[in-house]
């Protein structure tokens, strides 16, 4: 799948991105006040593949190195003090 077109999906709550198997290449997060945290798992109930804390009231961009993080589905399991997350994947 590496080398294929990059797509984007915006989420504003926990749950599945509904994109099926993918490689996460980058995420952008818009945070609010408090203690922002984003956790992504390998599908619903799968292993945690990304667990990040952020500074409050800012926008953040996280690049994933090499071929990205391979998942069966992009599932946001924790979405604390965040307005939205955009996941870039292929």
C-alpha positions in Angstrom: 0.0 0.0 0.0 3.0 2.3 0.4 3.3 4.7 -2.5 -0.5 4.9 -3.1 -2.5 8.1 -2.9 -2.8 9.8 0.5 -6.3 10.4 1.7 -7.7 12.3 4.7 -10.5 11.8 7.2 -11.7 14.3 9.8 -13.1 13.0 13.1 -14.8 15.1 15.8 -15.4 12.3 18.3 -14.3 8.8 19.3 -15.1 5.9 16.9 -14.1 4.4 13.6 -12.8 6.4 10.6 -14.5 3.7 8.5 -11.6 3.5 6.0 -10.7 -0.2 6.5 -7.0 -1.3 6.4 -4.7 1.7 6.2 -1.3 3.2 7.1 -1.5 6.3 9.2 1.0 8.8 7.7 0.2 12.0 9.7 -2.3 13.5 12.1 -3.4 17.0 12.8 -5.2 17.8 16.0 -7.0 20.9 17.2 -7.1 21.0 21.0 -9.1 23.0 23.6 -8.4 23.8 27.2 -7.5 21.1 29.8 -5.3 18.1 29.2 -5.7 17.1 25.5 -5.1 13.4 24.6 -5.6 11.3 21.5 -5.4 7.5 21.4 -5.8 5.5 18.2 -6.2 1.7 18.2 -5.9 -1.0 15.6 -9.7 -1.2 15.0 -12.3 -1.3 17.8 -10.8 -3.0 20.8 -7.5 -3.6 19.1 -4.0 -2.7 20.4 -3.1 0.9 21.0 -0.9 2.1 18.1 -0.7 5.8 19.0 -1.2 7.5 22.3 -0.3 11.2 22.5 -0.7 14.1 24.9 -0.8 17.7 23.6 -0.5 21.2 24.8 -3.9 22.9 25.3 -5.6 25.4 22.9 -3.4 24.9 19.9 -3.1 23.0 16.6 -0.6 20.1 16.3 0.8 18.1 13.4 2.4 14.7 14.0 4.3 13.1 11.1 4.6 9.3 11.3 8.0 8.1 10.0 8.9 5.5 7.4 5.9 3.6 6.0 3.4 4.8 8.7 1.4 2.8 11.2 -0.5 -0.1 9.7 -4.0 -0.7 11.2 -7.0 -2.8 10.2 -9.1 0.3 10.7 -8.3 3.7 12.2 -10.2 3.8 15.5 -10.1 6.8 17.8 -10.6 5.4 21.3 -9.7 8.5 23.4 -10.5 12.0 22.3 -10.0 14.3 25.3 -10.1 18.1 25.1 -9.8 18.0 21.3 -12.1 19.7 18.8 -11.1 17.6 15.8 -8.4 15.3 14.4 -7.6 14.9 10.7 -5.9 11.6 9.9 -3.9 11.3 6.7 -3.6 7.7 5.5 -3.0 5.5 2.5 
